[in-house]
Amino acid sequence: MTDTELTLETKKISVLVWEYSIPAIIGTLVNSLYNIVDRIFIGQGVGAYAISGLAITFPVTILASSLGMLVGVGAASRISISLGERKKHTAEQILGNSLILILLFNAVIMTLFYVYLDPILLAFGATANTLPYAREYLQIVLIGNVFISLCYSFNNMMRASGYPKKAMITMLIGALLNIILDPVFIFVFDLGIAGVAWATVISMFVGMLFVMHHFIQDSSLIRLRKENIRLNKNIVLAIVSIGLSPFFMQVAASGVAVLLNTSLLKHGGDLAVGAYGILNSMLLIIIMTVVGLNQGTQPIIGYNYGAGNFLRVKDTFFYTVKVATIITSAGFIIGMFFPRQFASAFTGDQELLEIAENGIRLSLIAFPLVGFQVVAGNFFQSIGQAKKAIIQSLSRQIIFLVPGLLIFPALLGLNGVWIAMPVSDFLASLLSLYLLVGQIRIIRNMQENQPLYR
């Protein structure tokens, strides 16, 4: 048994969660800086309509990243479980299959978006004011999406195989480079929104080189070996079955972003779309903190579930829920009391500030519940419960939010768009609780047939 495996099986849960999660949280927050810093520099250096143009690209970038997430999250979960079962060779096969899948998926999605880019953006809510910005940004970012997918996906696998600090460094390298390049490309070389796109692509390329280098070193617990870089049907199905949950969640998020953009455009105009871009930045900071927490706990839950240590699985889950709820409650407080101060970092346009302030307050009414809902989704993924993970992940975006976006704006106009979000958060949390109670009962029964282990 390696030191990493011994740590996952024996270390105190609260200590272990933070040991794995702090690097992951730093990594995801740093990753968020890619988007947030881009929006700040675009808003301050290009203009209010450029922020709206960038918001129009959200559905496309979400779709482009969804296939990488399909592979990355699915592979990471399977690697953790395989290592818990002492199946190192299987974990290495997962690495090789993941590389091929990412390359294939990116070739398909880049081709489709390049051929139909303008019609897609117009369908997603672009106008004469915002289409040029959206097109210019995406034509560059889509070229580098393969680097983005490889960096994110193998970063998840690096963390899942026991290297949380190294995974954090990967994201730090790219984000710091992005922060440096953004102002240089915008203010020195006057490249506008194209400069932001090139900064993102170059930064992710450097991050990708770092993470891929890790997996070819002899010192890595699992390695990317040439003989495993070939598709294996069973391995592919194992990856995809778990990865489908975050994939569907991303696809749903893309569809919802389209519906949000078109609803905002209809009831509030281009600046309402820009206000959503600002709101999305706040959501990104909080949600990605919880996602980082989840990324840290995923190897702990997955490994111990594979090893049959069910008491540690439950302890890890409940501890994570407590921390996540504190995080989202902090986001709620900021949104209720300091929305204008947050929005002013992105723009000085008074009309846009007014719309953003109102939207942030209304959208975050039920935000304290979101921490529990996000952690529950990660829990199902971590223990290999693909169907429950898919149902749970689709609930907030599709089952509840889409009907809300069709009903509330018709009754309340622009305010109805914002209100649909907390209603969806509340209902999705109830569904998560229902699914979770049944799963905890199953785990309790499994635990009774296992020796007590802590």
DAQUISUL-V187272 format. One record per run of one state. SS is the DSSP state (h for helix, s for strand, l for the rest). FROM is the first residue (numbers start at 1). TO is the last residue. If there is no record, write none. Layout:
# DAQUISUL-V187272
SS_FROM_TO + SS_FROM_TO
This chain:
# DAQUISUL-V187272
l_1_2 + h_3_10 + l_11_12 + h_13_45 + l_46_47 + h_48_56 + l_57_57 + h_58_84 + l_85_87 + h_88_115 + l_116_116 + h_117_123 + l_124_130 + h_131_141 + l_142_144 + h_145_160 + l_161_163 + h_164_188 + l_189_192 + h_193_214 + l_215_225 + h_226_228 + l_229_232 + h_233_268 + l_269_269 + h_270_306 + l_307_309 + h_310_337 + l_338_338 + h_339_343 + l_344_349 + h_350_363 + l_364_366 + h_367_382 + l_383_385 + h_386_412 + l_413_413 + h_414_448 + l_449_454
